Amino acid sequence: MINITIDGQPYDAEEGQTVLEVARANAIDLPALCFHPALKPSGACRLCAVEVEGKSGRMTTMLSCVLRVRDGLEVRTSGELVEKARRQAFKRLLTLAPQSEAVRELAARWNVDLGPRPDGCIRCRLCVRVCDEIVGPGALVMHKRDGGHFVDPIEGRCIGCGTCVNICPTDAIRMEDKDNVRTISIRDEVIGRHPLERCEGCGALFATPKFLAHIHDRVTPHPDLKEHHRYCPTCIKLFSDRVRTAGRHK
């Protein structure tokens, strides 16, 4: 029987066992994604680093899944060296699989900050520019935070037109029409949430009240008394074609 020490506590181990096996047999939690008891350990994920005394007498980190026990071995599962190695391993895994929830959830359990989640945004600023320069509300802005630049909504300015969604080259901005409500969002942040108006011609839900009011204000700068109807683009085209056809037949 081999005697080792983990975090100051003595444990019995068997010849050929690894430190990770001994730790798990004694309910000592260590992060690991590439380990399976039916397979030979490979150390691929590098998450299970522990601190031990190296051959030079200085403390160093080694992967517990491949580190074989020996009598008198002293192991630490936490500390500055371990935390640094663990953080580097998590960040390396995230570069390989940036969308992996498993990596992020495990990192959160071990209090490793992996920074902001990837959001698909390439920071081209097309959405910011089109909302400000073409549409007009200026509902989006580029802010610097968390060590990077992010497209953020300005509360109350979105009119729900969806132009930012259509112009985004990577689909980072999403639009969902559900239960008579249009929601436009980026990441987990809502840019705008609006009720939808029905077309007076076909009855289809087609635009938000804020968008229709915005268009009315942009194209009619002077007061008028004529009756206004709210038609979707399809109905407008249909009615326009009918008017043109009727005019030709007169």
C-alpha positions in Angstrom: 0.0 0.0 0.0 1.2 3.5 -0.9 0.6 6.5 1.2 0.2 9.9 -0.4 -1.0 13.3 0.9 -3.6 15.4 -0.9 -4.2 19.0 0.5 -2.5 18.0 3.8 -4.7 14.8 4.3 -3.2 11.3 4.1 -4.7 8.8 1.7 -4.0 5.1 0.8 -3.3 4.3 -2.8 -2.5 1.2 -4.8 0.5 0.7 -7.1 -0.2 2.0 -10.6 -3.0 4.3 -9.6 -3.0 7.9 -10.8 -3.5 10.9 -8.5 -6.8 11.6 -10.2 -8.1 8.1 -9.5 -7.2 8.4 -5.9 -8.8 11.8 -5.7 -12.0 10.6 -7.2 -12.1 7.5 -5.0 -12.0 9.8 -2.0 -14.6 12.3 -3.3 -11.9 15.0 -4.0 -13.2 17.0 -6.9 -10.9 17.9 -9.8 -12.0 19.2 -13.2 -11.5 16.9 -16.1 -13.2 16.4 -19.5 -11.0 13.9 -21.3 -10.8 11.3 -18.6 -12.7 8.0 -18.7 -11.9 5.1 -16.4 -12.2 2.6 -19.3 -9.5 4.3 -21.3 -5.9 5.1 -20.8 -5.4 8.7 -19.7 -4.1 11.2 -22.3 -4.1 14.6 -20.6 -5.7 16.2 -23.6 -7.9 18.7 -21.8 -5.2 19.7 -19.3 -7.8 20.7 -16.7 -6.8 18.3 -13.9 -3.5 20.0 -13.0 -2.3 19.7 -9.4 0.7 21.1 -7.7 3.6 18.8 -6.7 7.3 19.1 -5.9 9.4 18.7 -9.0 12.8 17.1 -9.4 14.5 20.4 -8.9 12.7 20.8 -5.5 10.6 23.6 -6.8 6.8 23.4 -6.9 5.3 22.7 -10.3 2.1 21.6 -11.9 1.4 18.1 -13.4 -1.7 16.5 -14.8 -3.2 14.3 -12.1 -4.7 11.9 -14.7 -1.3 10.8 -15.8 0.7 11.4 -12.6 1.3 8.0 -10.9 1.3 7.8 -7.2 4.5 7.1 -5.2 5.0 6.7 -1.5 5.2 10.0 0.2 3.9 12.1 -2.7 2.4 15.4 -1.6 -0.2 17.0 -3.8 -2.1 20.3 -3.7 -5.3 20.7 -5.7 -5.4 24.5 -5.3 -3.1 27.4 -5.2 -1.7 30.1 -7.5 0.1 27.6 -9.8 -2.9 25.3 -10.1 -5.3 28.2 -10.8 -3.0 29.6 -13.5 -2.7 26.2 -15.2 -6.4 25.6 -15.0 -7.3 29.0 -16.4 -4.9 28.5 -19.3 -6.4 25.1 -20.0 -10.0 26.4 -20.0 -9.1 29.3 -22.3 -7.3 26.9 -24.7 -10.4 24.6 -24.8 -12.6 27.7 -25.5 -10.5 28.6 -28.5 -11.1 25.0 -29.8 -14.9 25.1 -29.0 -16.0 28.7 -28.4 -19.7 27.7 -28.3 -19.3 24.8 -25.8 -21.7 25.1 -22.9 -19.9 22.2 -21.2 -16.6 24.1 -21.0 -18.3 27.3 -19.7 -20.4 25.5 -17.1 -17.3 23.6 -15.8 -15.3 26.8 -15.7 -18.0 28.5 -13.8 -18.0 25.7 -11.2 -14.3 26.4 -10.7 -14.6 30.2 -10.7 -12.6 30.6 -13.8 -13.6 33.7 -15.8 -13.6 33.0 -19.5 -14.7 36.5 -20.4 -17.8 37.4 -22.5 -19.6 34.7 -24.5 -19.1 34.8 -28.2 -22.0 36.5 -29.9 -21.3 36.1 -33.6 -20.8 39.9 -33.9 -17.8 40.8 -36.1 -18.0 44.5 -35.0 -18.6 45.7 -38.6 -20.9 48.5 -37.2 -23.3 48.1 -40.1 -26.3 47.8 -37.8 -25.2 50.9 -35.8 -24.7 52.9 -39.0 -27.9 51.9 -40.8 -30.0 52.6 -37.8 -28.5 56.0 -37.3 -27.7 57.2 -40.9 -30.5 55.6 -42.9 -33.5 54.7 -40.7 -32.9 57.4 -38.1 -33.7 56.3 -34.6 -30.0 55.6 -33.6 -31.1 52.7 -31.4 -27.7 51.0 -31.4 -24.3 52.1 -30.2 -20.8 50.5 -29.9 -19.6 50.4 -26.3 -16.3 49.3 -24.9 -16.6 47.0 -21.9 -15.1 43.7 -20.6 -12.0 44.3 -22.6 -13.8 44.5 -25.9 -16.3 46.4 -28.1 -20.0 45.4 -28.1 -23.1 46.6 -29.9 -25.6 47.7 -27.2 -29.2 48.9 -27.5 -30.2 52.4 -26.3 -33.4 51.9 -24.3 -36.6 53.2 -25.9 -35.2 54.1 -29.3 -35.8 50.9 -31.3 -38.9 51.1 -33.7 -38.9 47.4 -34.6 -38.2 47.9 -38.3 -35.8 44.9 -38.5 -33.3 46.7 -40.7 -30.4 45.9 -38.4 -31.4 42.2 -38.6 -31.5 42.2 -42.4 -28.2 44.0 -42.7 -26.2 41.9 -40.2 -23.8 39.7 -42.2 -23.4 37.1 -39.4 -27.0 36.8 -38.1 -25.8 38.1 -34.7 -29.0 40.1 -34.4 -32.2 38.1 -34.2 -35.9 39.0 -34.8 -38.8 36.9 -33.7 -42.5 37.5 -34.3 -44.5 35.5 -31.8 -48.0 36.0 -30.3 -48.4 39.4 -32.1 -45.2 40.7 -30.6 -41.9 41.4 -32.4 -38.7 40.9 -30.4 -35.3 42.1 -31.7 -32.3 41.0 -29.7 -28.5 40.6 -29.7 -26.9 38.1 -27.4 -29.3 37.9 -24.4 -30.1 41.6 -24.6 -33.4 42.8 -26.0 -33.0 45.7 -28.4 -36.7 46.2 -28.8 -40.0 44.5 -28.1 -43.1 45.8 -29.9 -46.7 44.8 -30.7 -47.5 44.2 -34.4 -50.1 45.9 -36.5 -52.4 44.0 -38.9 -52.7 45.0 -42.5 -56.1 46.4 -43.2 -56.1 44.6 -46.6 -55.1 41.0 -45.9 -55.0 40.9 -42.1 -51.4 39.9 -41.8 -49.2 41.1 -39.0 -46.6 43.2 -40.7 -45.2 46.2 -38.8 -44.9 47.9 -35.4 -46.8 51.0 -34.5 -43.5 52.8 -33.8 -42.2 52.0 -37.3 -45.4 53.1 -39.0 -45.4 56.4 -37.0 -41.7 56.9 -37.9 -42.4 56.4 -41.6 -45.4 58.7 -41.5 -43.4 61.5 -39.8 -40.5 61.0 -42.3 -42.6 61.2 -45.5 -45.3 63.7 -44.4 -43.6 66.7 -42.9 -46.7 68.9 -43.4 -50.3 68.5 -42.0 -52.8 66.7 -44.2 -56.5 65.7 -43.9 -56.7 62.7 -46.1 -57.7 59.3 -44.6 -54.7 56.9 -44.0 -54.8 53.2 -44.3 -52.3 50.7 -43.0 -51.4 48.2 -45.7 -48.6 45.7 -45.8 -46.1 46.0 -48.7 -47.8 43.2 -50.6 -51.2 44.8 -50.4 -49.8 48.2 -51.4 -48.3 46.7 -54.5 -51.5 44.9 -55.3 -53.7 48.0 -54.9 -51.2 50.1 -56.9 -51.2 47.6 -59.7 -55.0 47.6 -59.8 -55.0 51.4 -59.9 -52.5 51.5 -62.8 -54.5 48.8 -64.7 -57.8 50.7 -64.2 -56.2 53.9 -65.4 -55.0 52.3 -68.6 -58.5 50.9 -69.3 -60.2 54.2 -69.1 
